[in-house]
Amino acid sequence: MHVSALKLSHFRNFEQAEFAFDQDKTVILADNARGKSNLLEALYFLALGKSGRGTKDRDVLRWGADFFAIEAQIDREDNTFPIRIAYDPRLGKKQASLDKVPLPRLSDLIGAFNAVLFSPEDVDLVLREPSQRRRILDILVSQSNASYLSDLEVYQRVLSQRNRLLKDRGHQLLSDPDQMVPWDLQLAELGSRIIRCRLDALDAMQPHLANYYQGIAPTEERLEAIYRSPVSGDMRDQGQDILIEALSERLAQEVELKYTLTGPHRDNLVFLLDGKEAHQFASKGQLKSVLLSWKLAEASFLEYRTDRRPVLLMDDIFSELDRRRAESVLHLMETFGQVILTSARDPDLNFSSQGYDRIEL
């Protein structure tokens, strides 16, 4: 998979801009605040249908503009096609098209163009916040499994309706718990499928994650990712029954708190360095190496599951890395497909010798 051209209209600081990516490896060089990160954000927008930073659509609209549009030419192994996303605040929604054909739903975009984004601002946010760690896992699986994304969307709707019931009816549910049965059945069925997909993805990720960390970090620390849930049991084979039982047992507590305590929305992805939780004790440099390793493992996972190499979007990966780690990361990325990375002008790294085309903003 290769992005050969990108056109931006009124996106972030870009009024009108066009970029060509002729080589598989590209480095975007610029001083801070020139738009390096915004360019990668725009490319990732085409993979997710939304900002990878979790930013609202209005907030990526250039100040004073009436709309924004992101357009790209995608060269995939099986065909070549344009992809476009546009947002008009007056309409209150985004519109997407593939090969100039409008898509009825924005979620239909997922999987057409796969990309992996590393952003330095995610190091603390993602690795220290459970909700953000769940999010990176959900994004990964969604890009490789359309039914997972559908289950996730329906699960969120059912969860919202169940939480509304807990708020509106409160203690009435304790005298008539059968009211919750239809919601519990739906939540457990969807939740068990979501958890099973997450567990399968993590199993596939483990060897890549450990190998990439060893390739980046100068120590013998071992990195692994584990899935942690408030409920115990065999979630692969008995997940639906386990969730139904847990939902029933915790109803009284949920009535008091007015929200659902059991399900994949409460589970946790935890990174361990030599068996210790990275988000609790690791240094910033260690956390950055953890997230870099995860992103490279994401790319390997997506290639294995989809038979297509995703585009690696690596934003400011060399800050806070010593030269040895920086060169290790560059070496690891030689084996991937298209790589687009950003960097401040750094005389210590010779991108030309690594075959990188240069774009200066």
Disulfide bonds with the S-S distance in Angstrom:
none
